[in-house]
Amino acid sequence: MRDTLQRVVNDPGVHVKVIEPLDPVVAAPPLRNDVMQPIEEVTRQFYPGIPVVPVMQAAATDAAYIAAAGIPSYGVSGMFLDPDQSNVHGLNERIRVQSLYDGRDFLYALVRRYVN
């Protein structure tokens, strides 16, 4: 990266200081049975026949910061979006009303499963 910056900035009066990324890089937490089993059970209850497919969210999460403290972080929504991604984080972000209610009920049932 420094070489690239030095080639781009050819003015000796300009000084570029490379700062390491502020966001820590964190490995995905283990897919433990005590975490995954309730997700799979509630998914079967609410969405029969829909598989649970783990993915890693590459950005926009606080998980990197709490993982540094040794706390693994998992996320699940239980909501379905339109194929066009519903303009996630745009000014016209949207979700179907039924998906919002279904997701709320899904998360409530999931949290109840974890605390019992």
DSSP file (Angstrom, degrees, kcal/mol; ACC not computed):
  #  RESIDUE AA STRUCTURE BP1 BP2  ACC     N-H-->O    O-->H-N    N-H-->O    O-->H-N    TCO  KAPPA ALPHA  PHI   PSI    X-CA   Y-CA   Z-CA
    1    1 A M     >        0   0    0      0, 0.0     4,-2.4     0, 0.0     5,-0.2   0.000 360.0 360.0 360.0 -40.2    0.0    0.0    0.0
    2    2 A R  H  >  +     0   0    0      1,-0.2     4,-2.8     2,-0.2     5,-0.2   0.917 360.0  52.2 -60.8 -42.5    2.8    2.4    0.8
    3    3 A D  H  > S+     0   0    0      1,-0.2     4,-2.0     2,-0.2    -1,-0.2   0.911 109.1  50.0 -60.2 -41.9    4.3    1.8   -2.6
    4    4 A T  H  > S+     0   0    0      1,-0.2     4,-2.0     2,-0.2    -1,-0.2   0.925 111.8  47.8 -62.7 -44.9    1.0    2.6   -4.3
    5    5 A L  H  X S+     0   0    0     -4,-2.4     4,-2.8     1,-0.2    -2,-0.2   0.901 109.8  52.7 -64.1 -40.4    0.7    5.8   -2.3
    6    6 A Q  H  < S+     0   0    0     -4,-2.8    -1,-0.2     1,-0.2    -2,-0.2   0.866 110.3  48.2 -64.6 -34.9    4.2    6.9   -3.1
    7    7 A R  H  < S+     0   0    0     -4,-2.0    -1,-0.2    -5,-0.2    -2,-0.2   0.876 114.5  45.8 -71.0 -36.2    3.6    6.4   -6.8
    8    8 A V  H  < S+     0   0    0     -4,-2.0     2,-1.0     1,-0.2    -2,-0.2   0.900 111.6  53.1 -73.8 -40.7    0.3    8.3   -6.7
    9    9 A V     <  +     0   0    0     -4,-2.8    -1,-0.2    -5,-0.2     7,-0.1  -0.807  59.4 160.8-100.3  97.8    1.7   11.2   -4.6
   10   10 A N        +     0   0    0     -2,-1.0    -1,-0.1    -3,-0.1    -4,-0.1   0.337  40.3 107.3 -98.3   6.2    4.8   12.5   -6.4
   11   11 A D    >   -     0   0    0      1,-0.1     3,-2.0     2,-0.0    -2,-0.0  -0.767  59.8-153.1 -88.1 117.3    4.9   15.9   -4.7
   12   12 A P  T 3  S+     0   0    0      0, 0.0    -1,-0.1     0, 0.0    -3,-0.0   0.693  94.6  62.6 -64.6 -15.8    7.7   16.0   -2.2
   13   13 A G  T 3  S+     0   0    0      2,-0.0     2,-0.5    -3,-0.0    -2,-0.0   0.560  90.1  80.8 -83.4  -8.1    5.8   18.6   -0.3
   14   14 A V    <   -     0   0    0     -3,-2.0     2,-0.5     2,-0.0    -5,-0.0  -0.873  63.5-166.2-103.1 127.2    3.0   16.1    0.4
   15   15 A H        -     0   0    0     -2,-0.5     2,-0.5     2,-0.0    -2,-0.0  -0.951   2.3-162.0-114.6 127.6    3.6   13.6    3.2
   16   16 A V        -     0   0    0     -2,-0.5     2,-0.5    -7,-0.1   -10,-0.0  -0.929   1.5-163.6-112.3 128.2    1.3   10.6    3.5
   17   17 A K        -     0   0    0     -2,-0.5     2,-0.5     2,-0.0    -2,-0.0  -0.952  14.7-141.3-110.9 123.2    1.1    8.6    6.7
   18   18 A V        -     0   0    0     -2,-0.5     2,-0.5     0, 0.0   -16,-0.0  -0.725  16.1-162.4 -85.8 125.0   -0.5    5.2    6.4
   19   19 A I        -     0   0    0     -2,-0.5     3,-0.1     1,-0.0    -2,-0.0  -0.914  21.7-117.4-109.1 132.0   -2.7    4.4    9.4
   20   20 A E        -     0   0    0     -2,-0.5    -1,-0.0     1,-0.1     0, 0.0  -0.251  48.2 -80.1 -61.9 154.1   -3.6    0.8   10.1
   21   21 A P        -     0   0    0      0, 0.0    -1,-0.1     0, 0.0     0, 0.0  -0.273  32.3-146.8 -57.4 139.8   -7.4   -0.1    9.8
   22   22 A L  S    S+     0   0    0     -3,-0.1    -2,-0.1     2,-0.1     0, 0.0   0.790  78.7  81.6 -78.6 -28.8   -9.3    0.9   12.9
   23   23 A D  S    S-     0   0    0      1,-0.0     2,-0.1    42,-0.0    42,-0.0  -0.671  81.9-131.5 -81.8 123.6  -11.7   -2.0   12.6
   24   24 A P        -     0   0    0      0, 0.0     2,-0.5     0, 0.0    40,-0.1  -0.374  15.2-124.6 -69.9 152.1  -10.3   -5.2   14.0
   25   25 A V        -     0   0    0     -2,-0.1     2,-0.4    39,-0.0     0, 0.0  -0.843  32.2-171.2 -96.7 133.9  -10.5   -8.4   11.9
   26   26 A V        -     0   0    0     -2,-0.5     2,-0.2     3,-0.0    38,-0.1  -0.961  20.7-122.8-131.0 144.4  -12.2  -11.2   13.7
   27   27 A A        -     0   0    0     -2,-0.4    40,-0.0     1,-0.1     0, 0.0  -0.501  43.0 -92.6 -79.3 152.9  -12.6  -14.9   12.9
   28   28 A A        -     0   0    0     -2,-0.2    -1,-0.1     1,-0.1     3,-0.1  -0.377  45.5-111.8 -63.1 141.7  -16.1  -16.3   12.7
   29   29 A P        -     0   0    0      0, 0.0    -1,-0.1     0, 0.0     2,-0.0  -0.350  42.5 -87.5 -71.3 158.9  -17.3  -17.8   16.0
   30   30 A P        -     0   0    0      0, 0.0     2,-1.8     0, 0.0     0, 0.0  -0.369  32.7-121.5 -66.6 145.5  -17.8  -21.6   16.2
   31   31 A L        -     0   0    0     -3,-0.1     2,-0.0     4,-0.1    -3,-0.0  -0.567  42.9-170.2 -86.8  74.5  -21.2  -22.9   15.1
   32   32 A R    >>  -     0   0    0     -2,-1.8     4,-2.8     1,-0.1     3,-0.9  -0.311  29.8-125.0 -69.5 148.7  -21.8  -24.6   18.5
   33   33 A N  H 3> S+     0   0    0      1,-0.2     4,-2.7     2,-0.2    -1,-0.1   0.857 109.7  58.7 -62.1 -37.4  -24.8  -27.0   18.8
   34   34 A D  H 34 S+     0   0    0      1,-0.2    -1,-0.2     2,-0.2    -2,-0.0   0.711 114.8  38.0 -68.8 -17.8  -26.2  -25.0   21.8
   35   35 A V  H <> S+     0   0    0     -3,-0.9     4,-0.9     2,-0.1    -2,-0.2   0.845 122.1  40.4 -92.3 -46.4  -26.4  -21.9   19.5
   36   36 A M  H  X S+     0   0    0     -4,-2.8     4,-2.6     1,-0.2     5,-0.2   0.851 103.2  65.3 -77.1 -36.2  -27.4  -23.6   16.3
   37   37 A Q  H  X S+     0   0    0     -4,-2.7     4,-2.6     1,-0.2     5,-0.2   0.918 102.8  47.0 -59.1 -47.2  -30.0  -26.1   17.5
   38   38 A P  H  > S+     0   0    0      0, 0.0     4,-2.6     0, 0.0     5,-0.3   0.891 112.1  51.9 -61.3 -36.7  -32.5  -23.6   18.8
   39   39 A I  H  X S+     0   0    0     -4,-0.9     4,-2.2     1,-0.2    -2,-0.2   0.933 112.0  45.9 -62.5 -44.8  -32.2  -21.6   15.6
   40   40 A E  H  X S+     0   0    0     -4,-2.6     4,-2.1     2,-0.2    -1,-0.2   0.892 113.4  49.7 -66.4 -39.4  -32.9  -24.8   13.6
   41   41 A E  H  X S+     0   0    0     -4,-2.6     4,-1.8    -5,-0.2    -2,-0.2   0.933 113.7  43.9 -65.5 -46.4  -35.8  -25.8   15.8
   42   42 A V  H  X S+     0   0    0     -4,-2.6     4,-2.6     1,-0.2     5,-0.3   0.866 111.3  55.0 -69.3 -35.1  -37.5  -22.4   15.6
   43   43 A T  H  X S+     0   0    0     -4,-2.2     4,-3.3    -5,-0.3     7,-0.2   0.927 108.1  48.8 -62.1 -43.7  -36.9  -22.2   11.9
   44   44 A R  H  < S+     0   0    0     -4,-2.1    -2,-0.2     1,-0.2    -1,-0.2   0.877 112.3  50.2 -61.9 -36.6  -38.6  -25.5   11.4
   45   45 A Q  H  < S+     0   0    0     -4,-1.8    -2,-0.2     2,-0.2    -1,-0.2   0.932 124.4  26.0 -66.9 -46.7  -41.5  -24.2   13.5
   46   46 A F  H  < S+     0   0    0     -4,-2.6    -2,-0.2     1,-0.2    -3,-0.2   0.839 136.0  25.9 -88.4 -35.9  -42.0  -21.0   11.6
   47   47 A Y  S >< S-     0   0    0     -4,-3.3     3,-2.1    -5,-0.3    -1,-0.2  -0.598  78.7-159.1-132.0  70.5  -40.6  -21.8    8.2
   48   48 A P  T 3  S+     0   0    0      0, 0.0    -4,-0.1     0, 0.0    -3,-0.1  -0.221  78.4  15.8 -55.2 135.1  -41.0  -25.6    7.6
   49   49 A G  T 3  S+     0   0    0      1,-0.2    -5,-0.1     0, 0.0    -6,-0.0   0.339  92.6 121.8  85.6  -7.0  -38.6  -26.9    4.9
   50   50 A I    <   -     0   0    0     -3,-2.1    -1,-0.2    -7,-0.2    -3,-0.1  -0.795  58.4-135.1 -90.5 123.1  -36.4  -23.7    4.9
   51   51 A P        -     0   0    0      0, 0.0     2,-0.6     0, 0.0    -1,-0.0  -0.413  11.0-121.7 -76.4 153.0  -32.8  -24.6    5.6
   52   52 A V        -     0   0    0     -2,-0.1   -12,-0.1     2,-0.0   -16,-0.0  -0.854  31.3-173.1 -90.8 121.5  -30.6  -22.7    8.1
   53   53 A V        -     0   0    0     -2,-0.6     2,-0.1     2,-0.0     0, 0.0  -0.925  15.3-141.6-121.7 105.1  -27.6  -21.5    6.1
   54   54 A P        +     0   0    0      0, 0.0     2,-0.3     0, 0.0   -23,-0.0  -0.410  25.1 175.7 -66.3 138.3  -24.8  -19.8    8.2
   55   55 A V        -     0   0    0     -2,-0.1     2,-0.6     2,-0.0    -2,-0.0  -0.945  28.1-123.0-135.5 158.1  -23.2  -16.8    6.7
   56   56 A M        -     0   0    0     -2,-0.3     2,-0.6   -28,-0.1   -28,-0.0  -0.918  18.2-137.0-106.8 125.5  -20.6  -14.4    8.0
   57   57 A Q        -     0   0    0     -2,-0.6     4,-0.1     1,-0.2     3,-0.0  -0.696  14.2-160.2 -79.0 119.4  -21.4  -10.7    8.0
   58   58 A A        -     0   0    0     -2,-0.6     2,-0.3     2,-0.1    -1,-0.2   0.720  62.5  -0.6 -78.7 -20.9  -18.3   -9.0    6.7
   59   59 A A  S    S+     0   0    0      1,-0.1     3,-0.1     5,-0.0    -1,-0.0  -0.884  96.5  59.6-153.1-179.6  -19.0   -5.5    8.1
   60   60 A A  S    S+     0   0    0     -2,-0.3     2,-0.3     1,-0.2    -1,-0.1   0.869  79.5 109.6  59.2  43.3  -21.4   -3.2    9.9
   61   61 A T        -     0   0    0     -3,-0.1     3,-0.5    -4,-0.1    -1,-0.2  -0.993  66.2-140.4-144.4 151.2  -21.4   -5.2   13.2
   62   62 A D  S >> S+     0   0    0     -2,-0.3     4,-1.7     1,-0.2     3,-1.1   0.428  80.9 100.3 -86.1   0.3  -20.1   -4.6   16.6
   63   63 A A  H 3> S+     0   0    0      1,-0.3     4,-2.4     2,-0.2     5,-0.2   0.843  72.6  61.4 -56.9 -35.8  -19.1   -8.3   16.8
   64   64 A A  H 3> S+     0   0    0     -3,-0.5     4,-0.9     1,-0.2    -1,-0.3   0.853 106.2  46.9 -60.6 -33.5  -15.5   -7.5   16.0
   65   65 A Y  H <4 S+     0   0    0     -3,-1.1     4,-0.4     2,-0.2    -1,-0.2   0.885 115.2  42.1 -79.4 -38.9  -15.2   -5.4   19.2
   66   66 A I  H ><>S+     0   0    0     -4,-1.7     5,-2.1     1,-0.2     3,-0.8   0.778 107.0  62.7 -80.2 -23.4  -16.8   -7.8   21.6
   67   67 A A  H ><5S+     0   0    0     -4,-2.4     3,-2.1    -5,-0.3    -1,-0.2   0.854  94.8  62.1 -64.7 -32.6  -14.9  -10.7   20.1
   68   68 A A  T 3<5S+     0   0    0     -4,-0.9    -1,-0.2     1,-0.3    -2,-0.2   0.766 101.6  52.5 -62.6 -24.0  -11.7   -9.0   21.2
   69   69 A A  T < 5S-     0   0    0     -3,-0.8    -1,-0.3    -4,-0.4    -2,-0.2   0.332 127.8-102.1 -92.0   5.9  -13.1   -9.4   24.7
   70   70 A G  T < 5S+     0   0    0     -3,-2.1    -3,-0.2     1,-0.2    -2,-0.1   0.641  82.2 129.8  86.1  15.0  -13.6  -13.1   24.1
   71   71 A I      < -     0   0    0     -5,-2.1    -1,-0.2    -8,-0.1    -2,-0.2  -0.900  51.2-141.7-106.4 111.4  -17.4  -12.9   23.6
   72   72 A P        -     0   0    0      0, 0.0     2,-0.4     0, 0.0   -44,-0.1  -0.400  15.6-149.0 -69.4 149.5  -18.5  -14.7   20.4
   73   73 A S        +     0   0    0     -2,-0.1     2,-0.3   -10,-0.0   -10,-0.0  -0.977  16.5 179.3-127.1 131.9  -21.3  -12.9   18.5
   74   74 A Y        -     0   0    0     -2,-0.4     2,-0.4   -46,-0.1   -46,-0.0  -0.913   8.1-160.5-125.7 152.9  -24.0  -14.5   16.4
   75   75 A G        +     0   0    0     -2,-0.3     2,-0.3     0, 0.0    -2,-0.0  -0.994  14.3 166.0-137.0 145.5  -26.9  -12.9   14.5
   76   76 A V        -     0   0    0     -2,-0.4    -2,-0.0     1,-0.1   -37,-0.0  -0.972  10.2-177.2-152.9 141.9  -30.2  -14.1   13.2
   77   77 A S        -     0   0    0     -2,-0.3    30,-0.3     2,-0.1     3,-0.1   0.789  19.6-150.8-111.7 -39.4  -33.2  -12.1   11.9
   78   78 A G        +     0   0    0      1,-0.3     2,-0.4    28,-0.1    28,-0.2   0.625  60.0 118.5  73.7  10.8  -35.9  -14.6   11.0
   79   79 A M        -     0   0    0     24,-0.1     2,-0.4    23,-0.1    -1,-0.3  -0.866  56.6-141.6-112.8 146.0  -37.1  -12.0    8.4
   80   80 A F        -     0   0    0     -2,-0.4    16,-0.3    -3,-0.1     2,-0.3  -0.869  15.4-158.9-105.5 139.0  -37.3  -12.4    4.7
   81   81 A L        -     0   0    0     -2,-0.4    14,-0.1    14,-0.1     5,-0.0  -0.734  28.7 -94.4-110.3 161.2  -36.5   -9.6    2.3
   82   82 A D    >   -     0   0    0     -2,-0.3     3,-2.0     1,-0.1    -1,-0.1  -0.371  42.3-106.6 -67.3 155.1  -37.5   -9.1   -1.3
   83   83 A P  T 3  S+     0   0    0      0, 0.0    -1,-0.1     0, 0.0    -2,-0.0   0.745 118.3  66.1 -58.0 -23.9  -35.0  -10.3   -3.9
   84   84 A D  T >  S-     0   0    0      1,-0.1     3,-0.9     3,-0.0    -2,-0.1   0.321 117.2-111.9 -81.7  11.4  -33.9   -6.8   -4.6
   85   85 A Q  G X   -     0   0    0     -3,-2.0     3,-1.3     1,-0.2     9,-0.1   0.504  42.4-100.9  69.9   6.2  -32.5   -6.5   -1.1
   86   86 A S  G 3   -     0   0    0      1,-0.3     8,-1.9     7,-0.1    -1,-0.2   0.749  64.1 -74.0  57.1  26.5  -35.2   -4.0   -0.2
   87   87 A N  G X   -     0   0    0     -3,-0.9     3,-2.8     6,-0.2    -1,-0.3   0.911  66.6-148.7  53.8  46.4  -32.8   -1.1   -0.5
   88   88 A V  T <  S+     0   0    0     -3,-1.3    -1,-0.2     1,-0.3     3,-0.1  -0.205  74.8   1.5 -52.3 129.5  -31.1   -2.1    2.7
   89   89 A H  T 3  S+     0   0    0      1,-0.2    -1,-0.3    -3,-0.1     2,-0.1   0.568 106.1 123.8  66.0  13.9  -29.7    1.0    4.5
   90   90 A G  S X  S-     0   0    0     -3,-2.8     3,-1.4    -4,-0.2    -1,-0.2  -0.434  81.1-101.9 -92.0 174.4  -31.1    3.3    1.7
   91   91 A L  T 3  S+     0   0    0      1,-0.3    -1,-0.1    -2,-0.1    -3,-0.1   0.742 125.0  44.2 -67.3 -21.4  -33.4    6.2    2.1
   92   92 A N  T 3  S+     0   0    0     -5,-0.2    -1,-0.3     2,-0.1    -4,-0.1  -0.157  80.1 159.3-115.6  39.3  -36.2    4.0    0.9
   93   93 A E    <   +     0   0    0     -3,-1.4     2,-0.3     1,-0.0    -6,-0.2  -0.346  17.4 172.8 -59.6 139.2  -35.4    0.9    2.9
   94   94 A R        -     0   0    0     -8,-1.9     2,-0.3    -9,-0.1    -2,-0.1  -0.986  25.2-174.0-150.9 159.0  -38.4   -1.3    3.2
   95   95 A I        -     0   0    0     -2,-0.3   -14,-0.1   -14,-0.1     2,-0.1  -0.977  41.3 -96.0-148.2 148.0  -39.7   -4.7    4.4
   96   96 A R     >  -     0   0    0    -16,-0.3     4,-2.0    -2,-0.3     3,-0.2  -0.411  31.3-127.1 -65.4 141.8  -43.1   -6.3    4.0
   97   97 A V  H  > S+     0   0    0      1,-0.2     4,-2.2     2,-0.2     5,-0.2   0.904 110.4  52.5 -57.3 -44.3  -45.3   -5.8    7.1
   98   98 A Q  H  > S+     0   0    0      1,-0.2     4,-2.8     2,-0.2    -1,-0.2   0.879 107.3  52.7 -61.9 -37.6  -45.9   -9.5    7.4
   99   99 A S  H  > S+     0   0    0      2,-0.2     4,-2.6     1,-0.2    -1,-0.2   0.881 107.8  51.9 -64.5 -37.5  -42.2  -10.2    7.3
  100  100 A L  H  X S+     0   0    0     -4,-2.0     4,-2.1     2,-0.2    -2,-0.2   0.938 113.3  43.0 -63.8 -46.7  -41.6   -7.7   10.1
  101  101 A Y  H  X S+     0   0    0     -4,-2.2     4,-2.4     2,-0.2    -2,-0.2   0.905 114.8  49.9 -66.6 -41.8  -44.3   -9.4   12.3
  102  102 A D  H  X S+     0   0    0     -4,-2.8     4,-2.5     1,-0.2    -2,-0.2   0.918 111.3  49.5 -62.2 -42.6  -43.1  -12.9   11.4
  103  103 A G  H  X S+     0   0    0     -4,-2.6     4,-2.6     2,-0.2    -1,-0.2   0.879 109.5  51.9 -63.8 -38.6  -39.5  -11.9   12.3
  104  104 A R  H  X S+     0   0    0     -4,-2.1     4,-2.2     2,-0.2    -2,-0.2   0.940 112.6  44.4 -62.0 -47.3  -40.6  -10.4   15.6
  105  105 A D  H  X S+     0   0    0     -4,-2.4     4,-2.4     2,-0.2    -2,-0.2   0.883 112.6  52.8 -65.6 -38.2  -42.5  -13.7   16.5
  106  106 A F  H  X S+     0   0    0     -4,-2.5     4,-2.3    -5,-0.2    -2,-0.2   0.948 111.4  45.1 -60.8 -50.4  -39.5  -15.7   15.3
  107  107 A L  H  X S+     0   0    0     -4,-2.6     4,-2.8   -30,-0.3     5,-0.2   0.876 111.4  53.0 -65.2 -37.3  -37.0  -13.8   17.5
  108  108 A Y  H  X S+     0   0    0     -4,-2.2     4,-2.2    -5,-0.2    -1,-0.2   0.945 111.7  45.4 -61.4 -47.7  -39.3  -13.9   20.5
  109  109 A A  H  X S+     0   0    0     -4,-2.4     4,-1.7     1,-0.2    -2,-0.2   0.874 113.3  51.1 -63.4 -37.1  -39.6  -17.7   20.2
  110  110 A L  H  X S+     0   0    0     -4,-2.3     4,-2.0     2,-0.2    -2,-0.2   0.929 109.7  47.9 -67.2 -46.0  -35.9  -18.0   19.7
  111  111 A V  H  X S+     0   0    0     -4,-2.8     4,-2.0     1,-0.2    -2,-0.2   0.898 110.1  53.4 -63.2 -39.1  -35.0  -16.0   22.8
  112  112 A R  H  X S+     0   0    0     -4,-2.2     4,-1.2    -5,-0.2    -1,-0.2   0.886 107.1  52.9 -60.5 -38.0  -37.5  -18.0   24.8
  113  113 A R  H  < S+     0   0    0     -4,-1.7    -2,-0.2     1,-0.2    -1,-0.2   0.902 109.8  48.0 -64.3 -41.4  -35.7  -21.1   23.6
  114  114 A Y  H  < S+     0   0    0     -4,-2.0    -2,-0.2     1,-0.2    -1,-0.2   0.868 113.1  46.2 -69.4 -35.8  -32.3  -19.8   24.8
  115  115 A V  H  <        0   0    0     -4,-2.0    -1,-0.2     1,-0.2    -2,-0.2   0.652 360.0 360.0 -85.9 -13.0  -33.5  -18.7   28.2
  116  116 A N     <        0   0    0     -4,-1.2    -1,-0.2    -5,-0.2    -2,-0.2   0.462 360.0 360.0 -88.9 360.0  -35.4  -21.9   29.1
